[in-house]
Amino acid sequence: MYPTNRKSSLLLYALLLLSGAPLCGQSVLSDVSEIRPKLNSPLSRTGLGNPLDQVHAANSGMGAMYTTYQNAFHLNIQNPASLASLRSASFELGIYARRADLTDASGSATTDQGNLRYLALGFPLRSPITQSIDRQDDNWNAGMAFSVAPTTVVGYDLALDGESDQFGRTTNILRGKGGAYRFTWSNAFRYKSLSAGVNLNYNFGKTTNSRLVIFDEVEESLASELLQESALDGLTFGYGVQYAYNFKMTNDDGELVPNGKRILLGLSGQFGGDVEVDATSVLRRFSPNGQLFLSDTIGGGVQETFGTVTMPSTLNAGIAYEQINRLYVGVEFGMQNGSEYVNTVNPDRLLDANRIAFGIQYIPNIASFNSYWKRVRYRAGLRLEDDPRSVDGQQVRRNAVTLGAGFPLRLPRNQVSFVDFAVEAGQFGVKDVLDENYIQLTLGFSLNDNSWFFKRKLN
C-alpha cells in the first residue's frame, strides 16, 4: 500500500505543523483529503470530541437532571439504581437535532447536526401482574436494561495560515470526523426504599483526523497530508444508588401508610479506567493538480501506534421532592475529574468540570377522563456546567434552559406508552473568544408492556 519504516519522516512532518494562525482562503489542493465532516465544530478536535448528553428525552426537558429520577415507565440508564423501580418492560428510542451559531474574532458560521440519541430496552425482573394476582409483597424488586448511544462526536473543517523559515507561507487544512459509542448492560436491585445498580459499559468508536499542508511559496511543490485513524475499544463501569423517604399518614384503621409524598436522594457516577486505542498514521503527498504522488523527497509511510486512553471519573449527587403522579422537583450537583484524562497516542489536556442542574415535572391531573392535556407531563429545567476543554486558557462553559413534555398514549391491552419532547436553548463556549448560541430538540419514544415475565395459570 504505502512504504513503511518512515517514523523519522512523521516526526519531521509533525514539527513542521506546529505553527498556526487565523482563518485563511481556499486552495486548489484543499479538497484532496478523503475526509468530509458533516459537522464543523473546532472544539471537537480536543479530547475524544464533543461530548453528547446521555440522558433520555424525559430527563432532557428537566435540565438533564437524572440522579434522583425514577419512574415506573421510563428508563434512566445514567443512574442504574432507578431500574429497580420499573413496573413495565420499556423499549426507548431517541433522536436529536441541533443548530448552532458560532462566532469568533474572524467571523461567524452556522452548523447543524443530528443523529440517533439512544436505543434502549429495560424490564423489571418481577412481573407486577404476578405480584398483584398472587398478592406478593413489594419489599424487593430488580431490573435490567441494555442500551447503546453515541457518547462523543468529532467534526471540523478548518483552514489556517502558517509560516515556516524553510518553506515560507503555508496553508494548513484541518479536518476530522467520527466519534465514540457506548453499549451498556445495566442491573439494579431494590430492597424496600433503597436501590443500587451498576453499569457495564463497552466503549468503541473511530475518529479520522487529517492535516494537509500546502506550500504556497514553493513552486511545483508537493502538498503533504498526515492522515490518522484512531480506534477506541474497552470497558468502563458506572454505579448508582437511590433512597426514597416516604412520608406517611394514619389511615382509618389507625395504621401508618405512605401518603404519596416522598424525598428522593441519589448518587451516581462513572469509575475512571483505561481503554485501548489503536492509531494508524499515513503520510501522503499530492501533486499541484491534486493527484496522489508518492515520493521520497521528504519521505512517506505508515505508522501504527498502540496506546491507552484514561477515562475521567465522574460523581453526581442530588435531592428531589415528589408528590407521586403530580409534582417532581429537584436539584443535583456533578463533577468530572477531567484532569485524569490521559491519551498516550494523541496527548491532550482536560480540566476538572462541575455542573448544577434544576428540574421540575408537573402533571395537572393524571386520572382526568375529559381532558387529555391534564394528563400530559410538563417539564422545565436549568443547567449550568463547565466543559473540561479550554480555549486560550479559559474553560468552556454551557448555560441553558430546557422545556419538555411527555404525551401519554394508550396502546392495545391498555398499555401506557409515551412520546417525550424536549427543547434546550443555551450558550456554549468562551465569552468573546468562541461563542456558540444553540437550540437543540430531542424526541423520544417509550413503548411499554407490563406482561413480561407474567406467569399465566390455567384452572
C-alpha positions in Angstrom: 0.0 0.0 0.0 2.5 2.7 1.2 6.2 2.4 2.1 6.9 1.5 5.7 9.6 2.2 8.3 9.4 6.0 7.9 8.9 7.0 11.6 11.5 9.8 11.4 9.7 11.5 8.5 6.5 11.5 10.5 8.3 13.3 13.4 9.8 15.8 11.0 6.4 16.5 9.5 4.8 16.9 12.9 7.5 19.6 13.8 6.7 21.4 10.5 3.0 21.7 11.5 3.5 23.4 14.9 2.6 26.9 13.7 -1.0 28.0 13.2 -3.0 31.3 12.9 -6.4 32.8 11.9 -8.7 31.6 9.1 -7.4 31.9 5.6 -8.5 31.4 2.0 -9.1 28.3 -0.1 -6.6 26.4 -2.1 -6.7 24.2 -5.2 -5.5 21.3 -3.1 -7.9 21.9 -0.3 -10.3 19.1 -1.4 -7.8 16.2 -1.9 -8.5 14.9 1.6 -10.8 12.0 1.9 -12.5 13.4 5.0 -15.9 15.1 4.5 -17.2 16.0 8.0 -20.9 16.7 8.3 -20.3 18.8 11.5 -17.9 21.8 11.8 -17.1 22.3 15.5 -13.5 23.4 16.2 -13.6 22.3 19.8 -14.2 18.7 18.7 -10.5 18.4 17.9 -9.8 18.2 21.6 -10.1 15.0 23.7 -12.4 12.4 22.2 -14.6 15.1 20.6 -17.8 17.0 21.6 -19.5 15.1 24.5 -23.1 14.1 23.8 -25.8 14.1 26.5 -26.6 10.6 27.7 -29.9 11.4 29.3 -33.2 10.3 27.7 -35.8 12.7 26.4 -37.8 12.8 29.6 -34.8 14.0 31.6 -33.7 16.4 28.8 -36.7 18.5 29.5 -35.7 18.8 33.2 -32.3 20.4 32.8 -30.7 17.0 32.0 -31.2 16.0 35.7 -31.1 12.3 36.3 -29.5 11.3 39.7 -32.8 11.1 41.7 -35.2 10.4 38.8 -37.0 7.0 39.0 -40.2 6.2 37.1 -42.3 3.0 36.5 -42.5 3.6 32.7 -39.2 5.4 31.8 -35.6 4.2 31.7 -32.9 6.2 33.4 -29.6 4.5 32.4 -27.4 7.2 33.9 -28.4 6.1 37.4 -28.9 2.3 37.0 -30.5 2.1 40.5 -33.7 3.6 39.0 -34.2 0.4 37.0 -35.3 -1.4 40.2 -38.4 0.8 40.2 -39.6 -0.2 36.7 -43.2 -1.6 36.6 -43.2 -2.4 32.9 -40.8 -3.5 30.1 -39.8 -0.4 28.2 -38.3 0.0 24.7 -37.0 3.5 24.2 -35.6 5.3 21.2 -34.5 8.9 20.9 -33.3 11.2 18.2 -32.0 14.8 18.3 -31.3 17.8 16.1 -29.1 20.8 16.9 -28.5 24.2 15.3 -25.7 26.4 16.5 -24.4 29.9 15.5 -20.6 30.2 16.2 -18.8 33.4 16.4 -15.1 34.2 16.9 -12.7 37.0 16.1 -12.5 36.1 12.4 -16.2 35.7 11.7 -19.3 33.6 12.2 -20.8 30.3 10.9 -23.9 28.2 11.4 -23.7 24.4 12.0 -26.3 21.7 12.1 -26.1 18.2 13.5 -28.5 15.4 14.4 -28.5 11.7 14.9 -29.7 8.8 17.0 -29.6 9.8 20.6 -30.2 6.4 22.3 -31.7 3.0 21.8 -32.6 1.0 25.0 -34.6 -1.9 26.3 -35.3 -2.3 30.0 -37.5 -4.5 32.1 -38.4 -5.4 35.7 -37.3 -8.9 36.8 -40.5 -9.4 38.8 -43.9 -9.2 37.0 -46.1 -6.5 38.5 -49.2 -8.5 37.3 -48.0 -11.7 39.1 -47.2 -9.7 42.2 -50.8 -8.3 42.2 -52.6 -11.6 41.4 -50.5 -13.6 43.9 -50.6 -10.8 46.5 -46.8 -10.9 46.7 -45.1 -8.3 48.9 -43.3 -5.4 47.2 -40.3 -5.3 49.6 -37.9 -6.1 46.8 -37.6 -5.8 43.0 -34.9 -5.9 40.4 -34.4 -4.5 36.9 -32.2 -4.9 33.9 -31.5 -2.9 30.7 -29.5 -2.9 27.5 -28.7 0.3 25.7 -26.5 1.8 23.0 -25.8 5.5 22.5 -23.2 7.8 20.9 -21.0 9.5 23.6 -18.9 11.9 21.5 -18.9 13.3 18.0 -15.9 14.7 16.0 -16.4 17.1 13.1 -14.3 20.0 12.0 -13.1 21.6 8.7 -10.7 24.5 9.2 -8.2 26.5 7.2 -5.2 28.0 8.9 -2.3 30.2 7.7 1.2 29.1 8.8 4.8 30.3 8.4 7.9 28.2 8.0 11.5 29.5 7.9 12.4 26.8 5.4 9.3 26.8 3.2 7.8 30.3 3.7 4.0 30.8 3.8 1.9 27.6 4.1 -1.8 26.8 4.2 -3.0 24.1 6.7 -6.3 22.3 6.1 -7.5 20.5 9.2 -10.4 18.1 9.0 -11.8 15.4 11.3 -14.8 13.2 11.7 -16.1 10.2 13.7 -16.9 9.7 17.3 -17.3 7.2 20.2 -20.2 5.0 21.2 -21.2 3.1 24.3 -23.1 -0.2 24.8 -24.3 -0.6 28.4 -25.6 -3.5 30.3 -27.4 -2.3 33.5 -28.6 -4.2 36.5 -30.3 -2.9 39.7 -31.8 -4.3 42.9 -34.2 -2.7 45.4 -34.9 -3.6 48.9 -37.7 -1.6 50.5 -36.7 2.1 49.9 -33.0 1.6 49.0 -31.9 0.8 45.4 -28.5 0.2 43.9 -27.3 -0.5 40.4 -24.3 -0.9 38.2 -23.5 -0.3 34.5 -21.0 -2.3 32.5 -20.0 -0.1 29.6 -18.3 -1.2 26.4 -16.8 1.8 24.7 -16.0 1.7 21.0 -15.6 4.0 18.0 -13.3 5.5 15.4 -12.1 9.0 14.6 -10.3 10.2 11.5 -8.1 13.3 11.5 -6.3 14.9 8.6 -3.8 17.8 8.4 -2.9 18.9 4.9 0.0 21.3 4.4 0.2 23.3 1.1 3.5 25.1 0.5 2.2 28.3 -1.1 5.6 29.9 -1.9 7.4 26.8 -3.3 6.7 26.3 -7.0 5.6 22.8 -8.1 5.9 21.6 -4.5 4.0 18.5 -3.3 1.3 19.1 -0.7 1.7 16.8 2.3 -1.1 15.2 4.4 -0.9 13.5 7.7 -3.9 11.2 8.0 -4.6 9.4 11.3 -7.3 6.9 12.1 -7.8 6.0 15.8 -10.0 3.2 17.0 -11.3 3.0 20.6 -12.1 -0.2 22.4 -12.5 -1.0 26.1 -14.7 -1.5 29.2 -15.6 1.0 31.9 -18.0 0.8 34.9 -20.7 3.0 36.3 -22.8 2.9 39.5 -25.8 4.4 41.2 -27.7 4.5 44.5 -31.2 5.9 45.3 -33.1 6.2 48.5 -36.8 7.1 48.9 -38.0 8.5 52.2 -41.8 8.2 52.1 -44.0 10.5 54.2 -46.8 8.7 56.0 -50.3 9.3 57.3 -52.6 7.4 59.6 -55.5 5.6 57.8 -58.9 4.8 59.0 -57.6 1.7 60.8 -55.0 3.6 62.7 -52.1 2.3 60.6 -49.3 4.4 59.2 -49.3 4.2 55.4 -47.5 6.2 52.7 -49.3 9.4 51.7 -47.9 9.7 48.2 -45.2 12.2 49.0 -41.5 11.5 49.4 -38.0 12.8 49.4 -35.5 11.1 46.9 -31.8 11.1 47.4 -29.5 9.9 44.6 -25.8 9.3 43.9 -24.3 8.1 40.6 -21.1 8.2 38.7 -18.5 6.6 36.5 -15.3 4.9 37.6 -12.2 6.1 35.7 -10.3 3.4 33.7 -8.2 2.7 30.7 -9.5 1.8 27.3 -7.3 0.7 24.4 -6.7 2.9 21.3 -5.1 1.8 18.0 -3.9 4.6 15.8 -2.7 4.3 12.2 -0.9 7.3 10.7 -0.2 7.7 7.0 1.9 10.4 5.4 0.9 11.2 1.8 1.9 13.6 -0.9 -0.1 15.2 -3.7 1.0 16.9 -6.9 -0.2 20.5 -7.7 -3.1 19.1 -9.7 -4.3 17.1 -6.7 -3.1 13.7 -7.8 -1.7 11.3 -5.2 2.1 11.2 -5.7 4.3 9.1 -3.6 7.9 10.4 -3.3 10.9 10.2 -1.0 11.6 13.9 -1.2 10.6 14.2 2.4 9.6 10.6 2.9 6.2 8.8 3.2 5.0 5.9 5.2 2.6 4.2 7.5 2.9 4.0 11.3 0.7 2.1 13.7 0.7 3.0 17.4 -1.0 1.2 20.3 -1.8 3.1 23.4 -4.5 3.8 26.1 -6.9 6.5 27.0 -7.6 7.0 30.7 -11.2 8.0 31.0 -12.0 10.5 33.7 -14.2 9.6 36.7 -17.5 11.4 37.5 -19.6 11.8 40.6 -23.2 13.2 40.9 -25.4 13.8 43.9 -29.0 15.1 44.0 -32.1 15.6 46.1 -35.7 15.8 45.0 -39.2 16.2 46.3 -42.0 14.2 44.7 -45.7 14.1 45.0 -46.3 10.9 43.1 -48.2 11.4 39.8 -48.4 15.1 40.4 -45.2 17.0 41.1 -41.4 16.3 40.9 -38.8 19.0 41.6 -35.1 18.5 42.3 -31.6 19.7 42.1 -28.3 17.9 41.5 -24.6 18.6 41.5 -21.9 16.9 39.5 -18.2 16.8 38.9 -16.0 15.3 36.3 -12.3 14.8 37.0 -11.1 15.9 33.6 -7.5 16.2 34.8 -7.4 12.4 35.0 -7.8 12.2 31.2 -4.6 10.8 29.5 -4.3 9.8 25.9 -0.9 8.2 25.2 -1.4 8.4 21.4 -2.9 11.9 21.0 -1.9 13.8 24.2 -4.5 16.4 25.3 -5.1 18.3 28.5 -8.5 18.5 30.0 -9.7 20.3 33.1 -11.9 19.3 36.0 -15.5 20.3 35.4 -18.5 21.0 37.7 -22.2 21.1 36.9 -25.5 22.0 38.6 -29.0 21.2 37.3 -32.5 22.1 38.4 -35.6 20.3 37.1 -39.4 20.2 37.6 -42.2 18.0 36.2 -45.9 18.7 36.8 -49.0 16.6 35.9 -52.3 18.6 36.4 -54.5 15.5 36.8 -53.2 12.1 35.8 -56.6 10.5 36.2 -58.5 13.1 34.1 -61.1 11.5 31.7 -62.3 14.6 29.9 -59.0 16.5 29.3 -56.0 14.9 27.6 -53.9 17.9 28.4 -54.3 17.4 32.1 -52.6 14.0 31.8 -49.6 15.5 29.9 -46.3 15.7 31.8 -45.0 19.3 31.7 -41.3 19.8 32.3 -38.8 22.6 32.7 -35.2 22.9 33.8 -31.9 24.8 34.0 -28.4 23.6 33.5 -25.1 25.4 34.4 -22.0 23.5 33.7 -18.3 23.6 32.9 -16.8 21.7 29.9 -13.4 20.0 30.5 -11.9 21.7 27.4 -10.4 25.2 27.3 -9.8 27.9 24.7 -6.9 30.3 25.1 -6.5 29.2 28.7 -10.2 29.8 29.5 -12.5 27.0 30.4 -15.5 26.4 28.2 -19.0 26.7 29.8 -22.6 25.8 28.9 -25.6 27.6 30.3 -29.0 26.5 29.1 -32.7 26.4 29.9 -34.9 23.5 28.9 -38.6 22.8 28.3 -40.3 19.5 27.7 -43.5 17.5 27.7 -44.4 13.8 27.9 -47.5 12.8 25.9 -49.2 9.6 27.2 -50.5 7.1 24.7 -52.9 4.2 25.3 -51.9 1.1 23.2 -53.7 -2.2 22.8 -54.3 -4.1 26.1 -54.4 -0.7 27.8 -50.6 -0.4 27.9 -49.3 3.1 28.7 -46.6 4.5 26.5 -45.2 8.0 25.9 -43.9 10.4 23.3 -41.4 12.7 25.0 -40.3 16.0 23.6 -37.6 18.4 24.9 -36.1 21.7 23.7 -32.9 23.2 25.0 -31.7 26.8 24.3 -28.4 28.0 25.6 -24.9 29.4 25.2 -21.7 27.4 24.9 -18.0 28.3 24.6 -15.8 31.1 26.0 -17.3 34.6 26.0 -15.7 37.0 23.4 -13.4 34.2 22.2 -15.5 31.4 20.8 -19.3 32.0 21.4 -22.0 29.5 20.4 -25.7 30.1 20.7 -27.6 26.9 20.1 -31.0 25.3 20.2 -31.4 21.5 20.5 -34.5 19.4 20.0 -34.9 15.9 21.4 -37.7 13.5 20.6 -38.1 10.2 22.4 -40.5 7.2 22.2 -41.1 5.0 25.2 -43.1 1.8 24.4 -44.2 -0.2 27.5 -45.6 -3.7 28.1 -46.2 -4.9 31.7 -46.9 -8.6 30.7 -43.2 -9.6 30.5 -42.4 -12.5 33.0 -46.1 -12.9 33.7 -46.9 -16.5 34.7 -50.3 -17.4 33.3 -52.2 -20.1 35.1 -54.9 -22.4 33.8 -57.7 -23.5 36.1 
